[in-house]
């Protein structure tokens, strides 16, 4: 079974570096996808391409906005065995990421964003430090800001098609200290997806600040889904 990791807005596949090394140490095969961040449909297509290039069963893991992309891929790909959301978006059919972001009152330190003349959203270094990765080191925050990819407004304004979480077993790492996606919104999405929830005292970017926690959640999902592939039930999850 292969784990396919999908990054968030303003990021790239290198965001998963620490988690990739931990998964390798555990003997779990994993790859990370590069999203174009040009629209939700473009990004879903990029993840779908990664699934199609990967032989055998896969587990999709999405962080933040990346959760929306794995939500759009899973329904039409039988080899996708399950979904893991890391402080992530899990929209329902017809919902947008933008609507979910505003479901709860914004954290006081969450940055206000507006698209530039090209329709792209950018994050300031202060936004990374105050909201996206407050538990990361100064060097890590600097690198996130300096290497960020612009994110099109289309990524947060396009509506979700049929969501994979209605068909696939799900796990959800709920970030209790998240300043981007309100913990109450994460709990709402996890509950309606009937996900197996791990609530932890982490910020919005635990792959950087708490990679061991992220790897543990992924490994738990892999073990359960490996049993499912072999005919054993997935314990702790409601039947769907």
C-alpha positions in Angstrom: 0.0 0.0 0.0 1.3 3.4 -0.9 0.6 6.7 0.9 0.1 9.7 -1.3 0.6 13.0 0.5 -1.0 16.2 -0.7 0.2 19.6 0.4 -1.7 22.8 1.3 -2.1 26.2 -0.3 1.1 28.3 -0.5 3.2 25.1 -0.1 4.7 22.4 -2.2 5.5 18.7 -1.8 8.6 19.4 0.3 6.3 20.4 3.1 6.0 16.6 3.8 9.8 16.1 4.1 9.9 15.1 7.8 6.8 12.9 7.5 8.2 11.1 4.4 11.4 10.2 6.3 9.4 8.9 9.3 7.1 6.8 7.0 10.2 5.4 5.3 11.7 4.5 8.6 8.5 2.6 9.5 8.7 0.7 6.2 5.7 2.5 4.6 6.0 3.5 0.9 5.0 7.1 0.4 5.2 9.8 -2.2 4.2 13.5 -2.2 2.2 15.3 -5.0 3.1 18.7 -6.5 -0.1 20.7 -6.9 -0.3 23.5 -9.5 -2.6 25.5 -7.2 -4.3 27.0 -10.2 -7.9 25.7 -9.4 -9.5 23.0 -7.4 -10.3 21.0 -10.5 -6.7 21.3 -11.7 -5.4 20.1 -8.3 -7.8 17.2 -8.2 -6.6 16.2 -11.6 -2.9 16.3 -10.3 -3.8 14.0 -7.4 -5.8 11.7 -9.7 -2.8 11.4 -12.0 -0.6 10.4 -9.1 -3.1 7.7 -8.1 -3.3 6.4 -11.6 0.6 6.2 -11.8 0.8 4.3 -8.6 0.3 0.5 -8.7 -1.8 -1.2 -6.1 -3.9 0.2 -3.3 -3.3 3.7 -2.0 -4.1 5.9 1.0 -4.7 9.6 0.3 -3.5 12.1 2.9 -4.3 15.8 2.6 -3.2 18.8 4.6 -5.5 21.9 4.9 -6.6 22.8 1.3 -5.1 19.4 0.2 -7.9 17.8 2.0 -10.3 19.2 -0.6 -8.3 17.7 -3.4 -8.3 14.2 -2.0 -12.0 14.6 -1.3 -12.6 15.1 -5.1 -10.4 12.2 -6.2 -11.5 9.2 -4.2 -15.0 8.4 -5.4 -14.0 7.3 -8.9 -10.8 5.5 -8.0 -11.3 2.0 -6.6 -7.6 1.6 -5.6 -8.1 4.5 -3.1 -8.7 2.6 0.2 -9.1 5.5 2.6 -8.5 9.1 3.3 -6.5 10.9 6.0 -7.2 14.5 6.8 -4.5 16.5 8.5 -6.1 19.7 9.8 -7.8 19.6 6.5 -10.8 20.6 4.4 -13.4 18.0 3.6 -16.1 19.8 1.6 -19.5 18.3 0.9 -21.0 18.4 -2.6 -21.6 21.9 -3.7 -19.5 23.4 -0.9 -16.4 25.5 -1.4 -13.2 25.8 0.7 -14.0 29.5 1.1 -17.4 28.8 2.6 -15.9 26.3 5.1 -13.1 28.7 6.1 -15.8 31.3 7.1 -18.1 28.8 8.8 -16.7 29.9 12.2 -15.4 33.2 13.4 -11.8 33.8 12.3 -9.0 33.6 14.8 -7.8 37.1 15.8 -4.3 36.3 14.3 -5.6 34.8 11.1 -4.6 37.1 8.1 -7.1 38.8 5.9 -6.5 37.7 2.3 -7.4 39.3 -1.0 -6.4 38.1 -4.5 -3.9 40.2 -6.6 -4.6 41.4 -10.1 -3.9 38.0 -11.4 -6.4 36.3 -9.1 -3.7 34.8 -6.8 -3.6 34.7 -3.1 -0.3 35.3 -1.2 0.7 34.7 2.4 2.9 37.1 4.3 5.7 35.9 6.5 3.8 37.3 9.4 0.8 35.2 8.4 2.9 32.1 8.4 4.4 33.0 11.8 1.1 34.0 13.5 -1.4 31.6 12.0 -0.1 28.9 9.6 2.9 27.6 11.6 3.2 29.4 15.0 4.9 26.3 16.5 7.5 26.0 13.8 11.0 27.5 14.1 12.0 30.9 12.8 14.0 29.3 10.0 11.1 27.0 9.0 8.7 29.9 8.9 11.1 32.0 6.8 11.5 29.1 4.3 7.8 28.6 4.1 7.3 32.3 3.2 10.2 32.6 0.9 9.4 29.5 -1.2 5.6 29.7 -1.2 3.6 29.1 -4.3 0.8 31.5 -5.2 -2.6 30.0 -4.8 -5.4 30.9 -7.2 -8.7 32.2 -5.9 -10.2 29.4 -7.9 -8.9 26.9 -5.4 -11.2 28.2 -2.7 -14.1 29.3 -4.9 -14.8 26.2 -6.9 -17.5 23.8 -5.6 -16.8 20.2 -4.6 -18.3 17.5 -6.8 -19.2 14.1 -5.2 -17.1 13.8 -2.0 -15.0 10.7 -1.4 -15.6 10.7 2.3 -19.1 9.4 1.7 -17.7 6.2 0.3 -14.2 5.7 1.9 -13.1 5.2 5.5 -11.6 8.4 6.9 -9.2 9.5 9.6 -8.9 13.1 10.8 -6.1 14.7 12.8 -7.9 17.6 14.5 -5.5 20.5 15.3 -6.7 22.0 18.6 -4.4 25.0 18.1 -5.3 25.7 14.5 -5.6 29.4 13.7 -6.6 28.9 10.0 -9.3 26.2 10.1 -11.3 26.6 13.3 -11.2 23.5 15.4 -15.0 23.6 15.6 -15.1 23.4 11.8 -12.7 20.5 11.7 -14.9 18.7 14.2 -18.0 19.4 12.1 -16.3 18.0 9.0 -14.9 15.0 10.8 -18.2 14.1 12.4 -20.2 14.2 9.2 -17.5 12.1 7.4 -17.8 9.6 10.3 -14.0 9.8 10.6 -11.8 8.2 13.2 -10.7 11.4 15.0 -7.4 12.1 16.7 -7.5 15.4 18.5 -4.1 16.8 19.3 -2.5 19.9 20.8 -0.9 21.0 17.5 -1.0 24.0 15.1 -2.2 24.2 11.5 1.1 22.8 10.2 1.8 19.6 12.3 3.8 18.0 9.4 6.5 20.5 10.3 6.0 21.2 14.0 4.8 17.7 15.1 5.7 15.2 12.3 5.7 12.2 14.6 2.0 12.9 15.4 1.1 13.1 11.8 3.1 9.9 10.9 1.3 8.0 13.7 -2.1 8.9 12.4 -1.1 7.9 8.9 0.4 4.6 10.1 -2.8 3.8 12.1 -4.8 4.3 8.9 -2.5 2.2 6.9 -2.6 -0.7 9.3 -6.4 -0.6 9.5 -6.8 -0.4 5.8 -4.2 -3.2 5.1 -6.5 -5.4 7.2 -9.5 -4.2 5.2 -7.8 -5.2 2.0 -7.1 -8.6 3.4 -10.7 -9.0 4.5 -10.6 -7.9 8.1 -13.0 -5.1 9.3 -11.8 -1.6 9.9 -12.4 -1.1 13.6 -13.5 2.1 15.2 -15.3 3.4 12.1 -19.0 3.6 11.5 -20.2 1.5 8.5 -21.2 3.6 5.5 
